[in-house]
């Protein structure tokens, strides 16, 4: 969850709420994260094709 908050802040957002749930007939845990836009996204985003794969946000 800390990583999500850090990346959201980097892109001008903030985590508002997190909900954990399971789908019917599937034991895996799922998360729904609500992010509120707090500031404009910096000009350097979105990045060129291939850059996110080589250098993911941390």
PDB file of N, CA, C, O and CB in Angstrom:
ATOM      1  N   UNK A   1       0.830  -1.192   0.000  1.00  0.00           N
ATOM      2  CA  UNK A   1       0.000   0.000   0.000  1.00  0.00           C
ATOM      3  C   UNK A   1       0.872   1.252   0.000  1.00  0.00           C
ATOM      4  O   UNK A   1       0.493   2.262  -0.593  1.00  0.00           O
ATOM      5  CB  UNK A   1      -0.943   0.000   1.211  1.00  0.00           C
ATOM      6  N   UNK A   2       2.013   1.207   0.642  1.00  0.00           N
ATOM      7  CA  UNK A   2       2.898   2.371   0.691  1.00  0.00           C
ATOM      8  C   UNK A   2       3.387   2.747  -0.705  1.00  0.00           C
ATOM      9  O   UNK A   2       3.512   3.930  -1.022  1.00  0.00           O
ATOM     10  CB  UNK A   2       4.094   2.094   1.612  1.00  0.00           C
ATOM     11  N   UNK A   3       3.661   1.748  -1.535  1.00  0.00           N
ATOM     12  CA  UNK A   3       4.134   2.008  -2.904  1.00  0.00           C
ATOM     13  C   UNK A   3       3.049   2.694  -3.721  1.00  0.00           C
ATOM     14  O   UNK A   3       3.336   3.609  -4.494  1.00  0.00           O
ATOM     15  CB  UNK A   3       4.566   0.693  -3.594  1.00  0.00           C
ATOM     16  N   UNK A   4       1.807   2.261  -3.556  1.00  0.00           N
ATOM     17  CA  UNK A   4       0.696   2.879  -4.283  1.00  0.00           C
ATOM     18  C   UNK A   4       0.576   4.345  -3.890  1.00  0.00           C
ATOM     19  O   UNK A   4       0.406   5.207  -4.753  1.00  0.00           O
ATOM     20  CB  UNK A   4      -0.633   2.133  -4.003  1.00  0.00           C
ATOM     21  N   UNK A   5       0.663   4.631  -2.605  1.00  0.00           N
ATOM     22  CA  UNK A   5       0.575   6.007  -2.129  1.00  0.00           C
ATOM     23  C   UNK A   5       1.696   6.875  -2.659  1.00  0.00           C
ATOM     24  O   UNK A   5       1.480   8.035  -3.011  1.00  0.00           O
ATOM     25  CB  UNK A   5       0.586   6.036  -0.629  1.00  0.00           C
ATOM     26  N   UNK A   6       2.894   6.314  -2.718  1.00  0.00           N
ATOM     27  CA  UNK A   6       4.053   7.057  -3.201  1.00  0.00           C
ATOM     28  C   UNK A   6       3.907   7.392  -4.690  1.00  0.00           C
ATOM     29  O   UNK A   6       4.178   8.520  -5.103  1.00  0.00           O
ATOM     30  CB  UNK A   6       5.342   6.252  -2.959  1.00  0.00           C
ATOM     31  N   UNK A   7       3.484   6.423  -5.485  1.00  0.00           N
ATOM     32  CA  UNK A   7       3.302   6.647  -6.924  1.00  0.00           C
ATOM     33  C   UNK A   7       2.133   7.603  -7.164  1.00  0.00           C
ATOM     34  O   UNK A   7       2.220   8.474  -8.030  1.00  0.00           O
ATOM     35  CB  UNK A   7       3.060   5.303  -7.663  1.00  0.00           C
ATOM     36  N   UNK A   8       1.043   7.454  -6.413  1.00  0.00           N
ATOM     37  CA  UNK A   8      -0.093   8.370  -6.549  1.00  0.00           C
ATOM     38  C   UNK A   8       0.356   9.805  -6.273  1.00  0.00           C
ATOM     39  O   UNK A   8      -0.013  10.714  -7.017  1.00  0.00           O
ATOM     40  CB  UNK A   8      -1.241   7.967  -5.586  1.00  0.00           C
ATOM     41  N   UNK A   9       1.135  10.022  -5.233  1.00  0.00           N
ATOM     42  CA  UNK A   9       1.627  11.358  -4.899  1.00  0.00           C
ATOM     43  C   UNK A   9       2.532  11.895  -5.999  1.00  0.00           C
ATOM     44  O   UNK A   9       2.461  13.077  -6.337  1.00  0.00           O
ATOM     45  CB  UNK A   9       2.380  11.333  -3.563  1.00  0.00           C
ATOM     46  N   UNK A  10       3.377  11.047  -6.558  1.00  0.00           N
ATOM     47  CA  UNK A  10       4.271  11.436  -7.643  1.00  0.00           C
ATOM     48  C   UNK A  10       3.483  11.952  -8.848  1.00  0.00           C
ATOM     49  O   UNK A  10       3.930  12.864  -9.543  1.00  0.00           O
ATOM     50  CB  UNK A  10       5.153  10.251  -8.055  1.00  0.00           C
ATOM     51  N   UNK A  11       2.311  11.366  -9.091  1.00  0.00           N
ATOM     52  CA  UNK A  11       1.483  11.734 -10.231  1.00  0.00           C
ATOM     53  C   UNK A  11       0.409  12.762  -9.879  1.00  0.00           C
ATOM     54  O   UNK A  11      -0.431  13.085 -10.719  1.00  0.00           O
ATOM     55  CB  UNK A  11       0.835  10.505 -10.804  1.00  0.00           C
ATOM     56  N   UNK A  12       0.425  13.278  -8.651  1.00  0.00           N
ATOM     57  CA  UNK A  12      -0.509  14.324  -8.262  1.00  0.00           C
ATOM     58  C   UNK A  12      -1.765  13.835  -7.574  1.00  0.00           C
ATOM     59  O   UNK A  12      -2.773  14.542  -7.561  1.00  0.00           O
ATOM     60  CB  UNK A  12      -0.891  15.093  -9.444  1.00  0.00           C
ATOM     61  N   UNK A  13      -1.729  12.649  -7.006  1.00  0.00           N
ATOM     62  CA  UNK A  13      -2.908  12.091  -6.343  1.00  0.00           C
ATOM     63  C   UNK A  13      -2.632  11.706  -4.904  1.00  0.00           C
ATOM     64  O   UNK A  13      -1.518  11.851  -4.401  1.00  0.00           O
ATOM     65  CB  UNK A  13      -3.406  10.887  -7.098  1.00  0.00           C
ATOM     66  N   UNK A  14      -3.680  11.209  -4.252  1.00  0.00           N
ATOM     67  CA  UNK A  14      -3.551  10.734  -2.876  1.00  0.00           C
ATOM     68  C   UNK A  14      -4.525   9.578  -2.667  1.00  0.00           C
ATOM     69  O   UNK A  14      -5.662   9.631  -3.138  1.00  0.00           O
ATOM     70  CB  UNK A  14      -3.820  11.884  -1.851  1.00  0.00           C
ATOM     71  N   UNK A  15      -4.090   8.546  -1.970  1.00  0.00           N
ATOM     72  CA  UNK A  15      -4.958   7.406  -1.681  1.00  0.00           C
ATOM     73  C   UNK A  15      -6.011   7.837  -0.665  1.00  0.00           C
ATOM     74  O   UNK A  15      -5.690   8.369   0.398  1.00  0.00           O
ATOM     75  CB  UNK A  15      -4.133   6.188  -1.147  1.00  0.00           C
ATOM     76  N   UNK A  16      -7.274   7.597  -1.014  1.00  0.00           N
ATOM     77  CA  UNK A  16      -8.382   7.969  -0.148  1.00  0.00           C
ATOM     78  C   UNK A  16      -8.884   6.761   0.633  1.00  0.00           C
ATOM     79  O   UNK A  16      -9.192   6.862   1.820  1.00  0.00           O
ATOM     80  CB  UNK A  16      -9.519   8.583  -0.967  1.00  0.00           C
ATOM     81  N   UNK A  17      -8.964   5.616  -0.043  1.00  0.00           N
ATOM     82  CA  UNK A  17      -9.564   4.434   0.570  1.00  0.00           C
ATOM     83  C   UNK A  17      -9.056   3.173  -0.127  1.00  0.00           C
ATOM     84  O   UNK A  17      -8.744   3.186  -1.318  1.00  0.00           O
ATOM     85  CB  UNK A  17     -11.110   4.507   0.504  1.00  0.00           C
ATOM     86  N   UNK A  18      -8.981   2.096   0.634  1.00  0.00           N
ATOM     87  CA  UNK A  18      -8.609   0.798   0.089  1.00  0.00           C
ATOM     88  C   UNK A  18      -9.630  -0.220   0.562  1.00  0.00           C
ATOM     89  O   UNK A  18      -9.952  -0.276   1.749  1.00  0.00           O
ATOM     90  CB  UNK A  18      -7.164   0.389   0.516  1.00  0.00           C
ATOM     91  N   UNK A  19     -10.140  -1.025  -0.360  1.00  0.00           N
ATOM     92  CA  UNK A  19     -11.113  -2.048  -0.006  1.00  0.00           C
ATOM     93  C   UNK A  19     -10.591  -3.394  -0.491  1.00  0.00           C
ATOM     94  O   UNK A  19     -10.214  -3.542  -1.653  1.00  0.00           O
ATOM     95  CB  UNK A  19     -12.515  -1.733  -0.617  1.00  0.00           C
ATOM     96  N   UNK A  20     -10.573  -4.366   0.404  1.00  0.00           N
ATOM     97  CA  UNK A  20     -10.144  -5.726   0.070  1.00  0.00           C
ATOM     98  C   UNK A  20     -11.395  -6.577  -0.095  1.00  0.00           C
ATOM     99  O   UNK A  20     -12.310  -6.512   0.726  1.00  0.00           O
ATOM    100  CB  UNK A  20      -9.189  -6.323   1.173  1.00  0.00           C
ATOM    101  N   UNK A  21     -11.432  -7.374  -1.157  1.00  0.00           N
ATOM    102  CA  UNK A  21     -12.591  -8.220  -1.397  1.00  0.00           C
ATOM    103  C   UNK A  21     -12.184  -9.479  -2.155  1.00  0.00           C
ATOM    104  O   UNK A  21     -11.057  -9.584  -2.638  1.00  0.00           O
ATOM    105  CB  UNK A  21     -13.668  -7.451  -2.174  1.00  0.00           C
ATOM    106  N   UNK A  22     -13.105 -10.428  -2.255  1.00  0.00           N
ATOM    107  CA  UNK A  22     -12.895 -11.679  -2.990  1.00  0.00           C
ATOM    108  C   UNK A  22     -14.032 -11.852  -3.971  1.00  0.00           C
ATOM    109  O   UNK A  22     -15.180 -11.537  -3.658  1.00  0.00           O
ATOM    110  CB  UNK A  22     -12.801 -12.903  -2.027  1.00  0.00           C
ATOM    111  N   UNK A  23     -13.724 -12.352  -5.159  1.00  0.00           N
ATOM    112  CA  UNK A  23     -14.747 -12.649  -6.143  1.00  0.00           C
ATOM    113  C   UNK A  23     -15.347 -14.020  -5.846  1.00  0.00           C
ATOM    114  O   UNK A  23     -14.689 -14.888  -5.274  1.00  0.00           O
ATOM    115  CB  UNK A  23     -14.165 -12.597  -7.575  1.00  0.00           C
ATOM    116  N   UNK A  24     -16.579 -14.199  -6.235  1.00  0.00           N
ATOM    117  CA  UNK A  24     -17.249 -15.478  -6.029  1.00  0.00           C
ATOM    118  C   UNK A  24     -16.480 -16.572  -6.772  1.00  0.00           C
ATOM    119  O   UNK A  24     -16.058 -16.368  -7.911  1.00  0.00           O
ATOM    120  CB  UNK A  24     -18.731 -15.416  -6.510  1.00  0.00           C
ATOM    121  N   UNK A  25     -16.299 -17.706  -6.149  1.00  0.00           N
ATOM    122  CA  UNK A  25     -15.585 -18.867  -6.711  1.00  0.00           C
ATOM    123  C   UNK A  25     -14.113 -18.584  -7.010  1.00  0.00           C
ATOM    124  O   UNK A  25     -13.529 -19.231  -7.880  1.00  0.00           O
ATOM    125  CB  UNK A  25     -16.270 -19.321  -7.982  1.00  0.00           C
ATOM    126  N   UNK A  26     -13.506 -17.633  -6.308  1.00  0.00           N
ATOM    127  CA  UNK A  26     -12.096 -17.327  -6.490  1.00  0.00           C
ATOM    128  C   UNK A  26     -11.528 -16.923  -5.128  1.00  0.00           C
ATOM    129  O   UNK A  26     -11.964 -15.932  -4.543  1.00  0.00           O
ATOM    130  CB  UNK A  26     -11.887 -16.193  -7.561  1.00  0.00           C
ATOM    131  N   UNK A  27     -10.573 -17.675  -4.631  1.00  0.00           N
ATOM    132  CA  UNK A  27     -10.036 -17.441  -3.292  1.00  0.00           C
ATOM    133  C   UNK A  27      -9.013 -16.307  -3.234  1.00  0.00           C
ATOM    134  O   UNK A  27      -8.617 -15.877  -2.151  1.00  0.00           O
ATOM    135  CB  UNK A  27      -9.406 -18.703  -2.778  1.00  0.00           C
ATOM    136  N   UNK A  28      -8.587 -15.822  -4.407  1.00  0.00           N
ATOM    137  CA  UNK A  28      -7.567 -14.774  -4.407  1.00  0.00           C
ATOM    138  C   UNK A  28      -8.113 -13.455  -3.851  1.00  0.00           C
ATOM    139  O   UNK A  28      -9.274 -13.101  -4.053  1.00  0.00           O
ATOM    140  CB  UNK A  28      -7.033 -14.561  -5.826  1.00  0.00           C
ATOM    141  N   UNK A  29      -7.247 -12.756  -3.157  1.00  0.00           N
ATOM    142  CA  UNK A  29      -7.611 -11.457  -2.596  1.00  0.00           C
ATOM    143  C   UNK A  29      -7.491 -10.372  -3.663  1.00  0.00           C
ATOM    144  O   UNK A  29      -6.524 -10.354  -4.425  1.00  0.00           O
ATOM    145  CB  UNK A  29      -6.719 -11.118  -1.380  1.00  0.00           C
ATOM    146  N   UNK A  30      -8.454  -9.483  -3.720  1.00  0.00           N
ATOM    147  CA  UNK A  30      -8.446  -8.356  -4.649  1.00  0.00           C
ATOM    148  C   UNK A  30      -8.459  -7.068  -3.849  1.00  0.00           C
ATOM    149  O   UNK A  30      -8.955  -7.038  -2.723  1.00  0.00           O
ATOM    150  CB  UNK A  30      -9.658  -8.415  -5.623  1.00  0.00           C
ATOM    151  N   UNK A  31      -7.914  -6.000  -4.424  1.00  0.00           N
ATOM    152  CA  UNK A  31      -7.924  -4.696  -3.757  1.00  0.00           C
ATOM    153  C   UNK A  31      -8.446  -3.649  -4.726  1.00  0.00           C
ATOM    154  O   UNK A  31      -8.085  -3.624  -5.903  1.00  0.00           O
ATOM    155  CB  UNK A  31      -6.503  -4.312  -3.244  1.00  0.00           C
ATOM    156  N   UNK A  32      -9.287  -2.806  -4.210  1.00  0.00           N
ATOM    157  CA  UNK A  32      -9.781  -1.659  -4.949  1.00  0.00           C
ATOM    158  C   UNK A  32      -9.235  -0.436  -4.216  1.00  0.00           C
ATOM    159  O   UNK A  32      -9.480  -0.261  -3.022  1.00  0.00           O
ATOM    160  CB  UNK A  32     -11.373  -1.646  -5.047  1.00  0.00           C
ATOM    161  N   UNK A  33      -8.503   0.404  -4.928  1.00  0.00           N
ATOM    162  CA  UNK A  33      -7.880   1.572  -4.309  1.00  0.00           C
ATOM    163  C   UNK A  33      -8.481   2.826  -4.940  1.00  0.00           C
ATOM    164  O   UNK A  33      -8.429   3.001  -6.158  1.00  0.00           O
ATOM    165  CB  UNK A  33      -6.320   1.545  -4.481  1.00  0.00           C
ATOM    166  N   UNK A  34      -9.042   3.686  -4.119  1.00  0.00           N
ATOM    167  CA  UNK A  34      -9.625   4.937  -4.568  1.00  0.00           C
ATOM    168  C   UNK A  34      -8.575   6.030  -4.396  1.00  0.00           C
ATOM    169  O   UNK A  34      -8.067   6.255  -3.298  1.00  0.00           O
ATOM    170  CB  UNK A  34     -10.935   5.274  -3.780  1.00  0.00           C
ATOM    171  N   UNK A  35      -8.260   6.706  -5.504  1.00  0.00           N
ATOM    172  CA  UNK A  35      -7.256   7.764  -5.493  1.00  0.00           C
ATOM    173  C   UNK A  35      -7.918   9.066  -5.920  1.00  0.00           C
ATOM    174  O   UNK A  35      -8.634   9.113  -6.921  1.00  0.00           O
ATOM    175  CB  UNK A  35      -6.055   7.416  -6.424  1.00  0.00           C
ATOM    176  N   UNK A  36      -7.673  10.116  -5.153  1.00  0.00           N
ATOM    177  CA  UNK A  36      -8.217  11.431  -5.471  1.00  0.00           C
ATOM    178  C   UNK A  36      -7.123  12.284  -6.102  1.00  0.00           C
ATOM    179  O   UNK A  36      -5.990  12.318  -5.622  1.00  0.00           O
ATOM    180  CB  UNK A  36      -8.793  12.119  -4.201  1.00  0.00           C
ATOM    181  N   UNK A  37      -7.478  12.970  -7.182  1.00  0.00           N
ATOM    182  CA  UNK A  37      -6.533  13.864  -7.845  1.00  0.00           C
ATOM    183  C   UNK A  37      -6.384  15.125  -7.006  1.00  0.00           C
ATOM    184  O   UNK A  37      -7.371  15.812  -6.743  1.00  0.00           O
ATOM    185  CB  UNK A  37      -7.001  14.210  -9.291  1.00  0.00           C
ATOM    186  N   UNK A  38      -5.167  15.436  -6.584  1.00  0.00           N
ATOM    187  CA  UNK A  38      -4.913  16.565  -5.693  1.00  0.00           C
ATOM    188  C   UNK A  38      -4.136  17.699  -6.379  1.00  0.00           C
ATOM    189  O   UNK A  38      -4.227  18.855  -5.964  1.00  0.00           O
ATOM    190  CB  UNK A  38      -4.148  16.089  -4.474  1.00  0.00           C
ATOM    191  N   UNK A  39      -3.388  17.369  -7.411  1.00  0.00           N
ATOM    192  CA  UNK A  39      -2.550  18.350  -8.099  1.00  0.00           C
ATOM    193  C   UNK A  39      -2.385  17.914  -9.552  1.00  0.00           C
ATOM    194  O   UNK A  39      -2.635  16.754  -9.880  1.00  0.00           O
ATOM    195  CB  UNK A  39      -1.158  18.500  -7.397  1.00  0.00           C
ATOM    196  N   UNK A  40      -1.973  18.817 -10.412  1.00  0.00           N
ATOM    197  CA  UNK A  40      -1.745  18.432 -11.813  1.00  0.00           C
ATOM    198  C   UNK A  40      -0.632  17.390 -11.929  1.00  0.00           C
ATOM    199  O   UNK A  40       0.297  17.360 -11.122  1.00  0.00           O
ATOM    200  CB  UNK A  40      -1.391  19.669 -12.657  1.00  0.00           C
ATOM    201  N   UNK A  41      -0.743  16.549 -12.935  1.00  0.00           N
ATOM    202  CA  UNK A  41       0.298  15.562 -13.213  1.00  0.00           C
ATOM    203  C   UNK A  41       1.501  16.292 -13.807  1.00  0.00           C
ATOM    204  O   UNK A  41       1.328  17.125 -14.696  1.00  0.00           O
ATOM    205  CB  UNK A  41      -0.220  14.442 -14.185  1.00  0.00           C
ATOM    206  N   UNK A  42       2.716  16.001 -13.337  1.00  0.00           N
ATOM    207  CA  UNK A  42       3.905  16.664 -13.885  1.00  0.00           C
ATOM    208  C   UNK A  42       4.010  16.482 -15.402  1.00  0.00           C
ATOM    209  O   UNK A  42       3.556  15.474 -15.945  1.00  0.00           O
ATOM    210  CB  UNK A  42       5.168  16.123 -13.209  1.00  0.00           C
ATOM    211  N   UNK A  43       4.602  17.447 -16.067  1.00  0.00           N
ATOM    212  CA  UNK A  43       4.727  17.463 -17.534  1.00  0.00           C
ATOM    213  C   UNK A  43       5.470  16.253 -18.108  1.00  0.00           C
ATOM    214  O   UNK A  43       5.241  15.879 -19.258  1.00  0.00           O
ATOM    215  CB  UNK A  43       5.437  18.720 -17.963  1.00  0.00           C
ATOM    216  N   UNK A  44       6.348  15.644 -17.324  1.00  0.00           N
ATOM    217  CA  UNK A  44       7.132  14.518 -17.860  1.00  0.00           C
ATOM    218  C   UNK A  44       6.319  13.227 -17.999  1.00  0.00           C
ATOM    219  O   UNK A  44       6.835  12.224 -18.493  1.00  0.00           O
ATOM    220  CB  UNK A  44       8.328  14.259 -16.966  1.00  0.00           C
ATOM    221  N   UNK A  45       5.064  13.246 -17.572  1.00  0.00           N
ATOM    222  CA  UNK A  45       4.172  12.079 -17.709  1.00  0.00           C
ATOM    223  C   UNK A  45       3.054  12.413 -18.671  1.00  0.00           C
ATOM    224  O   UNK A  45       2.612  13.562 -18.675  1.00  0.00           O
ATOM    225  CB  UNK A  45       3.590  11.646 -16.333  1.00  0.00           C
ATOM    226  N   UNK A  46       2.566  11.502 -19.479  1.00  0.00           N
ATOM    227  CA  UNK A  46       3.016  10.118 -19.611  1.00  0.00           C
ATOM    228  C   UNK A  46       4.378  10.030 -20.308  1.00  0.00           C
ATOM    229  O   UNK A  46       4.783  10.929 -21.045  1.00  0.00           O
ATOM    230  CB  UNK A  46       1.982   9.302 -20.385  1.00  0.00           C
ATOM    231  N   UNK A  47       5.053   8.942 -20.054  1.00  0.00           N
ATOM    232  CA  UNK A  47       6.379   8.733 -20.616  1.00  0.00           C
ATOM    233  C   UNK A  47       6.286   8.023 -21.966  1.00  0.00           C
ATOM    234  O   UNK A  47       5.263   7.421 -22.293  1.00  0.00           O
ATOM    235  CB  UNK A  47       7.251   7.925 -19.646  1.00  0.00           C
ATOM    236  N   UNK A  48       7.369   8.100 -22.745  1.00  0.00           N
ATOM    237  CA  UNK A  48       7.409   7.463 -24.071  1.00  0.00           C
ATOM    238  C   UNK A  48       7.235   5.948 -23.956  1.00  0.00           C
ATOM    239  O   UNK A  48       7.483   5.360 -22.903  1.00  0.00           O
ATOM    240  CB  UNK A  48       8.739   7.788 -24.787  1.00  0.00           C
ATOM    241  N   UNK A  49       6.814   5.342 -25.031  1.00  0.00           N
ATOM    242  CA  UNK A  49       6.653   3.894 -25.100  1.00  0.00           C
ATOM    243  C   UNK A  49       7.978   3.207 -24.757  1.00  0.00           C
ATOM    244  O   UNK A  49       9.036   3.590 -25.256  1.00  0.00           O
ATOM    245  CB  UNK A  49       6.164   3.465 -26.507  1.00  0.00           C
ATOM    246  N   UNK A  50       7.902   2.195 -23.903  1.00  0.00           N
ATOM    247  CA  UNK A  50       9.073   1.417 -23.513  1.00  0.00           C
ATOM    248  C   UNK A  50       9.762   1.916 -22.251  1.00  0.00           C
ATOM    249  O   UNK A  50      10.386   1.127 -21.543  1.00  0.00           O
ATOM    250  CB  UNK A  50      10.052   1.410 -24.628  1.00  0.00           C
ATOM    251  N   UNK A  51       9.662   3.204 -21.955  1.00  0.00           N
ATOM    252  CA  UNK A  51      10.323   3.755 -20.774  1.00  0.00           C
ATOM    253  C   UNK A  51       9.740   3.182 -19.478  1.00  0.00           C
ATOM    254  O   UNK A  51      10.514   2.803 -18.599  1.00  0.00           O
ATOM    255  CB  UNK A  51      10.202   5.278 -20.771  1.00  0.00           C
ATOM    256  N   UNK A  52       8.418   3.101 -19.319  1.00  0.00           N
ATOM    257  CA  UNK A  52       7.886   2.534 -18.071  1.00  0.00           C
ATOM    258  C   UNK A  52       8.352   1.093 -17.813  1.00  0.00           C
ATOM    259  O   UNK A  52       8.594   0.705 -16.670  1.00  0.00           O
ATOM    260  CB  UNK A  52       6.368   2.573 -18.103  1.00  0.00           C
ATOM    261  N   UNK A  53       8.471   0.326 -18.867  1.00  0.00           N
ATOM    262  CA  UNK A  53       8.917  -1.071 -18.712  1.00  0.00           C
ATOM    263  C   UNK A  53      10.368  -1.130 -18.240  1.00  0.00           C
ATOM    264  O   UNK A  53      10.720  -1.957 -17.399  1.00  0.00           O
ATOM    265  CB  UNK A  53       8.764  -1.840 -20.044  1.00  0.00           C
ATOM    266  N   UNK A  54      11.202  -0.256 -18.783  1.00  0.00           N
ATOM    267  CA  UNK A  54      12.625  -0.250 -18.423  1.00  0.00           C
ATOM    268  C   UNK A  54      12.879   0.443 -17.088  1.00  0.00           C
ATOM    269  O   UNK A  54      13.827   0.095 -16.383  1.00  0.00           O
ATOM    270  CB  UNK A  54      13.437   0.433 -19.514  1.00  0.00           C
ATOM    271  N   UNK A  55      12.049   1.412 -16.734  1.00  0.00           N
ATOM    272  CA  UNK A  55      12.250   2.186 -15.528  1.00  0.00           C
ATOM    273  C   UNK A  55      10.895   2.457 -14.853  1.00  0.00           C
ATOM    274  O   UNK A  55      10.375   3.569 -14.949  1.00  0.00           O
ATOM    275  CB  UNK A  55      12.983   3.510 -15.851  1.00  0.00           C
ATOM    276  N   UNK A  56      10.318   1.452 -14.171  1.00  0.00           N
ATOM    277  CA  UNK A  56       9.004   1.628 -13.541  1.00  0.00           C
ATOM    278  C   UNK A  56       9.035   2.652 -12.413  1.00  0.00           C
ATOM    279  O   UNK A  56      10.080   2.899 -11.810  1.00  0.00           O
ATOM    280  CB  UNK A  56       8.500   0.299 -13.006  1.00  0.00           C
ATOM    281  N   UNK A  57       7.881   3.241 -12.139  1.00  0.00           N
ATOM    282  CA  UNK A  57       7.776   4.181 -11.029  1.00  0.00           C
ATOM    283  C   UNK A  57       7.987   3.431  -9.721  1.00  0.00           C
ATOM    284  O   UNK A  57       7.536   2.295  -9.576  1.00  0.00           O
ATOM    285  CB  UNK A  57       6.401   4.905 -11.036  1.00  0.00           C
ATOM    286  N   UNK A  58       8.672   4.062  -8.766  1.00  0.00           N
ATOM    287  CA  UNK A  58       8.948   3.405  -7.483  1.00  0.00           C
ATOM    288  C   UNK A  58       8.516   4.280  -6.356  1.00  0.00           C
ATOM    289  O   UNK A  58       8.663   3.906  -5.193  1.00  0.00           O
ATOM    290  CB  UNK A  58      10.424   3.062  -7.339  1.00  0.00           C
TER     291      UNK A  58
END
